[in-house]
């Protein structure tokens, strides 16, 4: 399986009472038909997956598979804290038609997550899964760094086909590239490194910004592949401040508001996340206009 192009880690729309808005989810999936995406990631960090129960998770997977555009891959965030539950959710997602699983590093007992523990966790999962496994490295949330030597061991398993690296570190990305085979798929995990990652041979990305501004994210790669390097770099630089705003500065509430402004149905965040202040909304609208995402 080759994972190329842009994959939005899809927002999860909630109604005012914080219940799951499935109609809005379907609407968003269908809106992305218009963009040349590689596929979708359901139950990612930006999906507020940690706030969802299993029934809600599987409902979102089923709806995404049912309404995905033809030919697009559906990747499911199925990592749980225990190996047993990770296997259970991954198998359930596979049964619903998911193409691959994105599995976050277990981290609650961080001091016990030695390289041996992590390798055994992922190997057991990969052995038990009928769909390919992608490692999800996001130290921002897990406070757990995957060393190149650990990634090298994980990449040896035939059913572990790649990794989403959300560190935003180009030096770290290069270190990972040096220890894995060329067919191991390293995916950029944030728009902040998209253009440099393309220059290093990365072919795919899972980025929050693609929820609200998928077209420009795709355009960076298309221009790059067509040899229009200056155009690709210019587009990337224009998006950079927007990415910082909707991910690092204003978080999921900011991302959801940006999605609403761009014509998607985001709804509210689920508690204990807080909604945006009015002054923050004005700032996000200004940033979107500056980036030429909004007129």
N, C-alpha and C positions, 0 to 999 in steps of 0.2 A: 504494500500500500504506500503510495506516494502522496504526501500531504504538502501541497503547494498553494500559495496564495494566502488570502486573508480569511481568518476565522474569528468572528466576533464572539467573545464570551458573553452570551446573551443576558441582558437584564431580565429580571423576573418581575412582571407587573403585579402590583397589589392594589386592590380596591381601597376605598377610604377606611373600611373596617379591617384592613390588612389580610383579607382573604385573597386567595390566588385568583387572578383575572385571566382565565384561560382564553377568552375571546381576544383580549389584547395581545396575548402571547402569539396566537395564530396570526393576527394582523401584522405583527412585527416580522415574523418569519416570511410572510408573503410580501411585505414591503422590500425585503432584501432580495427578492427575485430579480429586482431591477439592477442589482449590482453583481459584478462578476466575482463573487466570493468563491473561496475554496470549499466552504462549508460552514458549519455552526458548532459552537461549543455550548452545551447546555449543562448547567450545574457547576459553573466556574465560580471563582471568588466574586466576580462582579454580578453573579446571579443571586447573591445572598443565599447560597446553597446551605450554609451552616444554620440558617434559620428555617429550613424546610424539613418537614417530616418525610418519611420514606414514601408515603402515598403521594404526596405532592411532587416529589422528585420523579417518580416513575410516570406520573401523569404528564409532566413537562417533557420527559423523554419521548413518550408515546406520541404526543402532539407534534413535537419537532420532527420526528421521523415521518409521521403521516403527511405533514405539510411542507417538508423540505423540497426545494427545487430539484428536479432530476439531475443525477450525477454528482450532487454535493454530499460531502461526507458529514456525518453527525458524530461528534466526539462528546463523550459523556464524562463529566467529573464524578468518578465513582470511588474516590479514595476515602476511607474511613480510618479511625484510629487503630482498630484492630485488623489483623490480616483476615480473620474470619469474616468480618462484616464487609471488608473491601471485596472479598471474593463473592459474597452474597449479592452486593449491589451491582458489581460488574456483570455477573451472570444474568441478573434481572434486566439490566440495560441491554445486554446482547440479545436476550430473548425478545426484546421489543424492537430490535432492528438497528441498534447502534453499531457504528463501524469500528470505533476504537474507544479506549478508555483513557482518560487523563487522570492520573492518580497522584495526589499530593503526598508528600512525605509525612508519615505519622510523626507527631511532634509534642503531644501533651507531656509525655515522659521524656522530655528532650535529652536529659543527661544519660538516659539509657539507650538512646538511638545511635548506637555505635555503627560503624560501617558494616559490621557483620550482621547486626540486627536489621539494618535497612536492606542489605542484599538478600537476606533470607526472606524478608517480607515481600519484596518485589518478585523474587524467584518463585515463591509459592503461589503468588497471585498470577503470574504469567503462565505457570504450569497449569493452573486451574481455569484459565480464561480461554474462551473460543475466539475472542477478538484481540487485536494487538493492544499492547500497553504502552502508554507514554508517561514518562516521569514528569511530575509537576514540581518544579523547583521554585519556591516563592518564599525566600527567607524573610521578607518583609512581614509575613504573617506567621510563619512557623518558627522563626529565629533559629533555623537549622540550615547550615551551609553544607551542600554536597561537594565533597572534594573531587578533583579530577580522577583520582585513583578509584573512588567509589563509583563514579559514573562509568569509568572504563570497565569495571567488573559487571555492572548492570547491563551495559551495552552488549555484552557477550551472549546474553540470553536471546535466542532467536525470536521470541515473542515480545521482547521489549524493543520497540522500533525507533524510539526517539525520546526527546525531552523538550518540554517548554521551559525555557529559562527566563524567569521574570526579574532577574537581578538588575537588569539595565546596565550591566558591566560588560563592555567590549573586551577588556583584557581577560575576564573570566570566560567569556564565550570562546575566545581563541584557545584558552587552556583546555576547554572541553573538546574543541575540534582536534586538538593535537593527540588525544588519547582514544578517539573512537574511529571506527571505519567510516568511509565516505558515505555508505548507505544508511548510517544512523542519522536520523533526521532531527537536527537541532532547530527548534522553532523560537523565533524572537517572541518575548512575552510582553513587550511594551513598545508603543510607537516611538518612544524616545530613542531607540537604537535601530529603527527600521532601515534607514538608508545605509548606515555603516554595516549592518548585518548583511544586507544585500551585497555589498562590496566584498564581504568575506565568504560569499557563496551560500548564505542561508536562503531558502526558497519559500518558507512559510512563516506566518506570524499569527499569534493569538493575541489580539490587542483590544483593550477596553474601548479605545477611541472609535473602533469600527462599528460600535453600536450606534453612534450618532452621526459619524462622518465616514461611512465606509468608502464612498467614492474616492476622496482624496488619498486614502490609505492604499486603495487599489492602484490609483494613478501613479503613485511613487514607484511601485513595482513594474507597472507596464512601461513607463518611460525608461526605467533602468534597463529592462529587457530589450527595448528597442534601440538602446545605445544613446538615448537622450539623457545623458548623465547630469547635465546642468539643470535640465527641467526637473528631473527626479529629485535632485538635491534642493532646488528652490521650493518645490512642493513640500518636501520633508521639513525644511526650516520654517515654512509657514504654519505647519501643523504642530510644531514642537511646543509652543506656549499653550495651545489648546489642550494638548495631551497632559501637560503638567497641571492644568486647571481642573480637568474633569477626572483625574485619577489621584494625584498627590495632594492637591490643595483642598478640593471640595468633596472628594470621596464619592461614594455611590450615589448619595443624594444629588451631588452636582452632575454626575454622569446622567442620572435619570432626568434631571431638568433639561440638560442639553438635548437629550433624546426627544423630549416633549417639544422643544423649540424646533427640532428638525423634522417633525412630523410623525414620530413614533409614539406608541402608547406605553408609557413607562409606569404611570401610577405613582403611588407613594412608596417610601421605604418601609421596611418592617421594623418595629420596635425591638431593641432599644436604639436603633439608629434614629437620628433626628432629622426633620425636614430642614430645607435651606431657609436662611433668613432672606428677607426681601432685598437687602443690599447685595447679598451674594448672587441672587438671581440676576440682578442688573449687571453685575460684573461678568457673569458667564455669558450673558447675551452680548455684551461688548466684545468679549474675546472671540465668540463665534463669528461676529461680523468682521472683526479684524483679520481673522483667518479665512475670510471669504466663504465660510460655510453657510452663513446667513446673508441675505442681501442687505 
